[in-house]
Amino acid sequence: MIDYSPFWKTLKQSKESTYTLINTYHISSSTIDKLRKNKPLNTTTINDFCRILNCDVQDICRYVPSDEDQPL
């Protein structure tokens, strides 16, 4: 499972907020909701967050093994 908890820590340490992400950078509120619920995001969106927050991918998300992962 991809976990977005690093995103929230990175966001808190930055000068940005969910408000600025939505209103300045035009990130949709549904994307913010996906982050909150650990729902899938595309790599373009992750790239955008890395650019906005000036960080690495691991500052946005991490992989956590889970029984809820789909079978391979």
Secondary structure, DSSP 4 states (H G I P E B T S, - for coil): -EE-HHHHHHHHHSS--HHHHHHTS---HHHHHHHHTT----HHHHHHHHHHHT--GGGT-EE---TTSPP-
